Amino acid sequence: MENQGKTMKIKTLCIFLLLASQAIAQDVQILSVHGPTEAPVGTLVIFKADGNCKLVTWSIGEKWKANLYLTDEGRTAVFATPAVPTTIELICAGASDQAIDLVRHSLTVIAGPEPDPDPGPLPGPKPPTPPDPGPMPVPPAPVDPLAAAVRSWLSLVTSPAKALEQKTLADNYAAMAAQVAAGTFQGPQSLVNATNKKNISTLGTEALKRWKPWGDKLAEHLAGRVKEEKLKTLSDYREVWKSIAKGLRGGK
């Protein structure tokens, strides 16, 4: 009887050790999330999920669900920060054949700086360019689809200073595109961050709230380009930024 008792204790210990080793083996980090932890209100931020995962999903509070756009089979998330400061927690889950991993990422949305003083009224319109006197008519310039879309979204904006704000945004995107050509930025995220800061410093948070419907349409379009792998390099972003400036200035 004593030997039987010892045998039962040994068997119980072996089973416990086996279960424990299986649990430890499953505790493997297969997922990591890369992205900013702080961003101004009314801006776009990009999060990347890396790891040996076959399936990646994201979760966010129901209040902010409409602000999150997923691309690249869930591995890229584009989030439009709200118009008021707050703290938001994103949860990213990944799964492989052997394990499941979960990463929590906290994003603090901060207020932007006060806008610069009103620079005054816009200059008067330029005189029209006279037609080409030559015998051969100048062929029309090719249509830029993004510039045309940016121009059409302007109907969503209602603001007492819409014309001035529109010109300011156009100048901001054109200036950022020129800085890309000069080699100022190290990657797309640094360009996006610099553009967001420029828009806040020149327009202010209250004006950006009035432009949110336009910004939502732009964010949706950019997310689609990321998904189609048409927006990857700084050169890609430079051409898009130029088209945005062109559309804001009334071009097609």
C-alpha positions in Angstrom: 0.0 0.0 0.0 2.8 2.4 0.8 4.5 1.8 -2.6 1.2 2.3 -4.3 0.8 5.7 -2.6 4.3 6.8 -3.7 3.5 5.7 -7.3 0.4 7.8 -7.3 2.2 10.9 -6.0 4.9 10.5 -8.7 2.3 10.1 -11.5 0.5 13.2 -10.2 3.7 15.2 -10.2 4.6 14.1 -13.7 1.2 15.2 -15.0 1.5 18.6 -13.3 5.0 19.2 -14.8 3.7 18.2 -18.3 0.8 20.6 -18.2 3.0 23.4 -16.8 5.6 22.9 -19.6 2.8 23.1 -22.2 1.5 26.3 -20.7 5.0 27.9 -20.7 5.6 26.8 -24.3 2.6 28.7 -25.4 3.7 31.9 -23.7 5.7 33.1 -26.7 5.7 36.6 -28.1 4.7 36.4 -31.8 3.4 39.9 -32.2 4.6 43.5 -31.9 3.0 46.9 -32.6 4.9 49.9 -33.9 3.4 53.4 -33.9 3.3 56.7 -32.0 2.1 56.9 -28.4 1.2 60.6 -28.7 -0.5 62.6 -31.5 -2.3 65.9 -31.9 -6.0 66.2 -32.4 -7.4 66.0 -35.9 -4.4 64.1 -37.4 -3.7 60.7 -39.0 -1.5 58.1 -37.3 -0.2 54.8 -38.7 0.3 51.6 -36.7 2.1 48.5 -38.0 1.7 45.0 -36.6 4.8 42.8 -37.1 5.4 39.2 -36.2 5.0 35.5 -37.2 1.2 35.6 -37.3 -1.2 34.2 -39.8 -4.1 36.3 -38.5 -4.1 39.8 -37.1 -7.1 41.7 -35.7 -7.5 45.1 -34.0 -10.0 46.2 -31.3 -10.8 49.7 -30.2 -13.6 51.3 -28.1 -17.0 51.5 -29.9 -16.8 55.3 -29.7 -13.7 55.4 -31.9 -14.4 52.4 -34.2 -15.4 54.6 -37.2 -12.0 56.4 -37.0 -10.0 53.2 -37.6 -9.1 52.0 -41.0 -7.4 48.6 -41.6 -5.3 47.6 -44.6 -2.7 45.0 -45.6 -4.8 42.1 -44.1 -5.0 43.9 -40.8 -1.3 44.4 -40.4 -1.6 48.2 -41.0 -4.0 50.4 -39.1 -4.7 54.1 -39.9 -6.4 56.0 -37.1 -7.9 59.5 -37.4 -7.5 61.1 -34.0 -10.6 62.9 -32.5 -11.0 66.6 -32.3 -10.6 66.6 -28.5 -7.7 65.5 -26.2 -8.2 62.0 -24.8 -6.4 58.6 -24.2 -7.3 55.7 -26.5 -6.3 52.1 -26.1 -5.8 49.9 -29.1 -5.7 46.1 -28.8 -3.9 44.1 -31.4 -4.3 40.3 -31.4 -2.3 37.8 -33.5 -2.4 34.1 -34.0 -0.1 31.5 -35.5 -0.5 27.7 -35.6 1.1 27.3 -32.2 0.3 30.4 -30.2 -1.9 33.4 -29.7 -0.5 36.8 -28.7 -2.1 40.1 -27.6 -0.6 43.6 -27.5 -2.1 46.7 -25.9 -1.0 50.1 -27.3 -2.0 53.4 -25.7 -2.3 56.6 -27.7 -2.6 60.0 -26.0 -4.3 62.6 -28.1 -3.1 66.0 -27.2 -4.3 69.6 -28.0 -2.4 71.4 -30.7 -0.7 74.9 -30.4 -2.7 78.1 -30.8 -3.0 79.2 -34.4 -0.9 82.0 -35.8 -2.5 85.5 -36.0 -4.8 86.1 -38.9 -2.6 87.1 -41.8 -5.4 89.3 -43.3 -7.5 89.0 -46.4 -6.3 87.1 -49.4 -4.7 89.0 -52.3 -6.9 89.9 -55.2 -7.3 87.5 -58.1 -4.5 87.4 -60.7 -5.4 88.8 -64.2 -6.3 86.0 -66.6 -3.6 84.6 -68.8 -4.1 85.6 -72.5 -4.8 82.7 -74.9 -1.9 81.2 -76.9 -1.7 83.2 -80.1 0.0 80.4 -82.0 -1.8 78.3 -84.6 -1.6 75.1 -82.7 -3.9 75.0 -79.6 -2.4 73.8 -76.4 -3.7 70.4 -75.5 -5.5 70.2 -72.1 -3.6 68.9 -69.2 -4.3 65.3 -68.1 -6.9 65.1 -65.3 -5.4 64.3 -61.8 -8.1 62.0 -60.2 -7.0 62.7 -56.6 -6.9 66.5 -57.2 -10.4 66.3 -58.6 -11.6 64.3 -55.6 -9.9 66.7 -53.1 -11.7 69.5 -54.9 -15.1 67.8 -54.7 -14.7 67.1 -51.0 -14.5 70.8 -50.3 -18.3 70.9 -50.5 -18.4 69.1 -47.1 -16.7 72.0 -45.3 -18.7 74.8 -43.8 -16.5 77.6 -42.3 -16.7 81.4 -42.2 -13.0 81.5 -43.3 -13.1 78.6 -45.7 -11.2 80.4 -48.5 -8.3 81.4 -46.3 -8.2 78.0 -44.6 -8.3 76.3 -48.0 -5.3 78.3 -49.2 -3.4 77.7 -46.0 -3.8 73.9 -46.3 -2.8 74.0 -50.0 0.4 75.9 -49.1 1.1 73.4 -46.2 0.9 70.3 -48.5 2.9 72.0 -51.2 5.6 73.0 -48.7 5.8 69.4 -47.3 6.1 68.0 -50.8 9.0 70.3 -51.6 10.7 69.3 -48.4 10.5 65.6 -49.4 12.4 66.5 -52.6 15.0 68.2 -50.5 15.5 65.1 -48.4 14.2 66.5 -45.1 12.3 63.4 -44.0 13.5 59.9 -43.2 10.3 58.1 -43.8 6.5 58.4 -44.6 5.6 58.6 -40.9 7.9 61.6 -40.3 6.3 63.4 -43.3 2.8 62.7 -42.0 3.7 63.9 -38.5 5.3 67.1 -39.8 2.2 67.8 -42.0 -0.1 67.3 -39.1 1.9 69.7 -36.9 2.0 72.3 -39.8 -1.8 72.1 -40.2 -2.4 72.6 -36.5 0.1 75.5 -36.1 -1.3 77.4 -39.1 -5.0 76.7 -38.7 -5.6 75.7 -35.1 -7.8 73.0 -33.6 -11.1 74.8 -34.0 -10.6 75.3 -37.8 -9.5 71.7 -38.2 -12.8 70.6 -36.5 -14.7 72.3 -39.3 -12.5 70.5 -41.9 -13.0 67.0 -40.3 -15.5 65.8 -43.0 -12.9 66.6 -45.6 -10.1 65.0 -43.6 -12.2 61.8 -43.1 -12.6 61.5 -46.9 -8.8 62.1 -47.4 -8.0 59.5 -44.7 -10.2 56.9 -46.3 -8.6 57.5 -49.7 -5.0 57.3 -48.3 -5.9 54.0 -46.5 -7.1 52.6 -49.8 -3.8 53.5 -51.5 -1.9 51.9 -48.6 -4.0 48.7 -49.0 -3.3 48.6 -52.8 0.4 49.2 -52.1 0.4 52.4 -54.1 1.6 54.5 -51.1 4.8 53.0 -49.7 7.8 55.3 -50.4 8.4 59.0 -49.7 8.3 59.5 -53.5 4.7 58.1 -53.5 3.7 60.4 -50.6 5.3 63.4 -52.4 3.2 62.9 -55.5 0.0 62.5 -53.4 0.8 65.6 -51.3 1.3 67.6 -54.6 -2.1 66.4 -55.8 -3.8 67.4 -52.5 -2.3 70.9 -52.8 -3.4 71.1 -56.5 -7.0 70.1 -55.6 -7.2 72.6 -52.7 -6.1 75.3 -55.1 -9.0 74.4 -57.4 -7.1 72.3 -60.0 -8.0 69.0 -61.4 
